[in-house]
Amino acid sequence: MIETPPQSRPPEWWETRLFAVAMILLAMVPLLLPPIPPLTDLMGHMGRYRVQLEIGQSPWLHHYYSFHWALIGNLGCDLLVELLGPIVGLEFAVKLIVLTIPALTVAGLLLVSREIHGRVPATALFAMPLAYGYPFQFGFINFALAMALMLLLFAVWLRMARTGWLRWRAWVFLVLGLGLWVAHSFAWGVLGILCFIAEVVRARKAGTGWVRSGWEAILACLPLAPPALLLVPWPGRGGQAPHGTFDWFHWYFKWLWLRSVLRERVEAWDLAGAALLYAVALSGLLWKPWRRYEPTLGVCAVLLIVVFVALPRVLLGSAYADMRLVPYMLAIAILALRPIANRRIATAIATAAILFFAGRVAVSTLAFLKFERNYDVQLKALDHVPMGSTVMALANIPCRSVWYTSRMEHLSSMATVRRRSFVNDQWVAPGAQLLRIAYPAAGRYFSHDPSQIVRRPDCRARNEPILELALEYFPREAFDYVWMIDMPRDRWPVDPDLVPIWTGNRFGILYRIVHHPAAGSATASSETPKGSEAHVTQ
């Protein structure tokens, strides 16, 4: 039995503002202690931020990179770093920004639920752990921030319709829609889908026919449409738009993304949690689903499932496009469940949901601390890297089939963050991000991601190097150091031109490259433990 509780009924404890604030704060707990949030791609972004902030003043960075501002749909955290970085420092600015993303996501989920149902159903609380879904764990921080903002904006859209502010809403969302597109274009697209369905359902509830409802929904959503013009090349953005779309209907990966919705560190725990959330989302199908699901979010969930199936793995230069949608698709399906009238059952469900969320937070906190301890060991190598040096990074990474990952793929970018070094791990994605590599000496194959990723030969991607071949063929005259991250001792090379200057016990080693006079040197550097101001030769 279900109902939308009348507003005169006192709110349950999980429906109060105090409870919402507590959940928002709880969502931040795993990120409070680690100084560097241990998200896989985050440190690569941080390297780009260092270039962004200092390329005009650094005596080194402009030799290795170029950076020019342009209007693209992937700038959410970049703009915040530009604002906060000079005030509080780059690393702390990134920590503050990342810390807010799960909090904003939980706030958005609760607000959407309240706007749709008038209250927060007990089942809606099961959506909160998805704030730490796989896209966030992967370090897609512009995307995750924009999706959190998307949920908040969707709640505002619903509220302005409910309170009769439709004329003002058009002008407000003309601005907010553009801002969301700048944060990340994917979130803007999802907001358009949700708002369109909400308008169709609202018109249908008012007795309007299907054709007219669809037309009115299109007109209502027109203020969100202008950013579509920014997806095509035009001179103001350097003539480049995001490009590269491929790998359609790869069913193995789609199944993997569904299983990985809560992927973090402990496979059994993550899979059990995912199974629980899917069971909650699908529970409405067991009895009169047309009554169990609220139509706005129910239709949105179905449409997002269709979009997930239709999306390729790479969309307009953004990898894992279909994977990114899964946590939000599942969250919308959970939020669609209407409140349960039986107070005892609802209380039991709310209690179970809170315990599950608290359990996820506790395990995430421990997992993040473990990742951070591993980072600390490897980052001690940077004490021996002089400022402005060039570093050839080779990070030992588990096979893709392994659930647990070390999250070391872009740890090497901390050399750019802390030592203003060139490292071979930045992305090259014209139209999708603004940094460019301007160091031809590194060569075509050893200048950018994924040349730093080393897996076992039998499980590497085709564009990832084989350790022995990389050590033999990388351009040694272009680099000052080889940093082998989390590399076991039995894979450390013995080479007269590679001089060990730091080791991390059994894992990780830093070599200084001996440059012979004929080859020259990328930098003139000191070997003092803390490094010195290296002079870049022309």
Secondary structure, 3 states (H helix, E strand, C coil): CECCCCCCCCCCHHHCHHHHHHHHHHCCHHHCCCCCCCCCCHHHHHHHHHHHHHCCCCCCHHHHEEECCCCCCCCHHHHHHHHHHHHHCHHHHHHHHHHHHHHHHHHHHHHHHHHHHCCCCHHHHHHHHHHHCHHHHHCCHHHHHHHHHHHHHHHHHHHHHHCCCHHHHHHHHHHHHHHHHHHCHHHHHHHHHHHHHHHHHHHHHCCCCHHHHHHHHHHHHHHHCHHHHHHCCCHHHCCCCCCCCECCCCHHHHHHHHHCCCCCCCHHHHHHHHHHHHHHHHHHHHCCHHHHECHHHHHHHHHHHHHHHHCCCEECCEECHHHHHHHHHHHHHHHCECCECCHHHHHHHHHHHHHHHHHHHHHHHHHHHHHHHHHHHHHHHHHHCCECCEEEEEEECCCCCCCCCCCCCCHHHHHHHHHCCEECCCCCCCCCCCEEECCHHHCCCCCCCCCCEECCCCCCCCCCCCHHHHHHHCCHHHCCEEEEEEEEHHHCCCCCCEEEEEECCCEEEEEEECCCCCCCCCEECCCCCCCCECEECC
